[in-house]
Amino acid sequence: MIDYLKHYKVRLTVVGPVHIGSGREILKTEYIFLDGRKKIAVMDMAKLYKLAIACKHGKSFEQFMSGENRMSLKKWLDDSKIDSKKYLNCAKYVLDSSGVDFSNGTKGINVMEFVKDAYGKPYVPGSSIKGMLRTILLSGRILANKKNFDILAQNLRKYSHANSKRNYYLKSEIEAIEQKAFFTLKRDKKVPSNAVNDELSGLIVSDSKSLEITDLMLGQKVDCTLSGKEMNLPILRECLKQGSEIEFSVSIDTTICRLNKEEILKSIELFNENYYECFLSAFAGATKPESNAVYLGGGSGFATKTVIYPLYGKKTGVPLVSTIFKKTMNDKIYKKHVHESDVDFGISPHIAKYTEDSGALFEMGLCRLEFI
């Protein structure tokens, strides 16, 4: 009997810091900086509360945690004269924060937490990986045969100027393109748009193996302009650092999914060629992604998560992306980010997303994918 399931082990090697958000923020009252702000200690607040009670500062701690205009946790600890050896025993973990610039108000802000398993170890959910692969595969199928998508592309462009709520803007048009690419099954012939017809239901991606807290760092959002100017922003994230390895498994049910390893690798290559040609090449100092480069997680930028450029190329894609921003952002944010100048700049968006690691800047979310 021939096994209809194909199983692969896959490894992503982190090149640029990767952030997969848990949906929670670590408050400024839950961490302290150490060693001249080169490290950050994330505290176990239950343990710290017990310590405060033991040091007869329980009421003061409660007032500190409930206050609206909160001082930093470190200041409260210093003011309360609690011994550093005692409160450091209440730390959950310590991260490297040497790449953060504290000159622009970054010191007293919350930190976006990386998702962790039941044992407190970071990992990457399979849903995040599959979402990344879905975008890449859709781009690959579009780029391999654009004529198949011509009518749908014309329709999306036509309705891009329509007014609708942000959550519904171009939703049906994008779904129609995905259905053209992936809804090849005939499970529900009466309703072809039913998700049961999606062949990627046969693509099963596991959660990654758990990583270690030592694989995490504190990353700061860095925007880079077309000329290469760097702007350090007061946005902090827990990130997997360079060299971390994300290992997971991929299974393909060949009875419903025509996908194979070769198509995945070819789609990645096509995606990267298009991404560089239509977006990244506009930025001074940017280098072309390797053929097996992928972009995972939050903060990697709009151009890594859209099929607009694969559908339309740069000439038509730039004004269309600018229009999408105008329709989905409020006027204040749209003007603040100067998106009305995107067409003049010849690129949209006109900012690339980076984070510092080990003294150098890397594209946010950049990884190398390999089958092992």
HUFENFEN-V381031 format. One record per helix or strand. SS is the DSSP state (h for helix, s for strand). FROM is the first residue (numbers start at 1). TO is the last residue. If there is no record, write none. Layout:
ss: [SS:SS]
from: [FROM:FROM]
to: [TO:TO]
//
This chain:
ss: [s:s:s:h:s:s:h:h:h:h:s:s:s:s:h:h:h:h:h:h:s:h:s:s:s:h:h:s:h:h:h:h:s:s:s]
from: [5:18:21:28:31:39:45:58:73:84:91:111:116:122:126:146:166:171:195:199:203:213:216:230:245:261:280:293:302:308:331:339:352:360:366]
to: [14:18:26:30:34:43:54:66:79:88:96:114:116:122:144:159:168:182:197:202:205:215:224:240:253:278:282:295:304:328:336:345:357:363:371]
//
